[in-house]
Structure formats: C-alpha cells, structure tokens
Amino acid sequence: MNNYSFTYMLNVAIKHWIALVVAAVVTATAAFSYFNFIAEPKYSATGSVVVTNGTIIDSQQYVNNTTNNKSEIENSDVLASLNFADTVTDILKTPDIYKQLADKINGDYTFDELMARTTVTRRSDTTLFVDIEFIAPDKKEAVEILNAYLELAPEYINKMVKNASSSIVRADKSSWDYPSDIIIILFGGLAGAIVTYMIIFFIYSSSNVIRDEESFREHFDISIIGVVPDFAVTKNNEKKYGSYYGTGGNKNGK
C-alpha cells in the first residue's frame, strides 16, 4: 500500500479507539506521577545587576534615569557602558565567583553544581542590565542562593575590572519552573495516543491481509463488482446461511 486515504486512517483509529483511550490514560497518569512524585521540583529565582564601565560613577543613577525616562546621562557614557556589559556578562560566568558562592552559602552544592544551576544573560543589547537565574528544588533555597550571588557580584566585578561599578536592581522573585498539571496530563495523554496509533497503523500498513472492502480498495486499484458474504458470520447469532453448511434451514436462508 503506497497511498492511504484519510478515511482509511480514520477507520483504523475508530476500530482501535479503546486501545488509544487506554494508552492516553496510562501515559497521562505516568507523566503526572513522574513530574509530581519522582522528578526533582524546579523553582527558579531571578535577579539582575546593572553595570557600568566607570564613566557613570553611580550605576543607580542609570537605573533612576531609565526608570523615570530621563536623559541626564551623556550618550557617550552610556554607549561605553553598553559595550562593557558583554564583558561583565562573561565575568559573571567564570568559575571563581561560584567558588566564592559555594564558600559563602556553606551548603550542599559544589561550585560546578552552582554553575550548572545558574544562567547569566544580558537582557538586551540596548540596556546595562544583566539577568541572573538560579534553579533549585526548594523555593526558599533558590531565592537565598540567588541573593548570595547578587551580594558577591558587585565586589567581584570591581575586583576583576578597574573602575567598574555595579548595583543590584531586583531580586527575591521566584517561580515554578514546571508546566501546570493540566498541561502535563494533556500532553502526556496525547503523546501516548499518537505513539499507540502509529504502532497500530504500522502493523496495518505492513500487513497484506485483505480484511474488508476498504482494505481491498487500498491494495488493488480495480473496480469491485460485488462482495461475497461471509457465511461464517451470523446475524444475532443465528445460522442465517446454515443450509449451505448442512446445518438446517432452506435455501432462502430461513
């Protein structure tokens, strides 16, 4: 079979709808159970720092001016700081700050584990903001470790780059990093039904057995004159064609 009509594909699904429903329920339940009882919860805490190259001595001045839509800072100073922001982003990804963070929190994380759980990105090419996100299995822990990082960041930047300045813009914001239970159930069930249908359809498409008229049309591009009834099949469990098997009845099938 090289071509499959929509009707054929739909009939395959209808014939095995029970299997599809069962597969959807099982996979939806499995996905829900995994995310809620087995997988490690993920809470993300986010914060930001604003950095300058020293031409803007007080970085809070930049925050205040951008917040109030003022333009008291010289454009040349802002451009120089914007070019410097990428360098600071790279500095905040170096292992040394995470080693200091590991010592500061004195917790269960090594510095490389802290690096793996932290994301440092520049917000955009037109701002001095560098955003930091930390992921942990506990909401309070995520916020506490992020705040510890933000406390280290200004000092670490000033140490690495002469005349640099930085300040914390915001912190203590956390959010659940997993999708909602409804989304988990819907996507889990849909995935299970799709995979099951693909398996069933593969079995049907790879089989050469002629099951019915529709199956015959799919195999052979010829006209059908008529369909020979299956005498072994009875209506309402009655031997309608019993006379042909010598089991009683007349030739009229009664």
Secondary structure, 3 states (H helix, E strand, C coil): CCCCCHHHHHHHHHHCHHHHHHHHHHHHHHHHHHHHHHCCCCEEEEEEEEEECCCCCCHHHHHHHHHCCCCCCCHHHHHHHHHHHHHHHHHCCCHHHHHHHHHHHCCCCCHHHHHHHEEEEECCCCCCEEEEEEEECCHHHHHHHHHHHHHHHHHHHHHHCCCCEEEEEEEEEEEECCCCHHHHHHHHHHHHHHHHHHHHHHHHHHCCCCCCHHHHHHHCCCCCCCCCCCCCCCECCECCCHHHHCCCCCCCCC
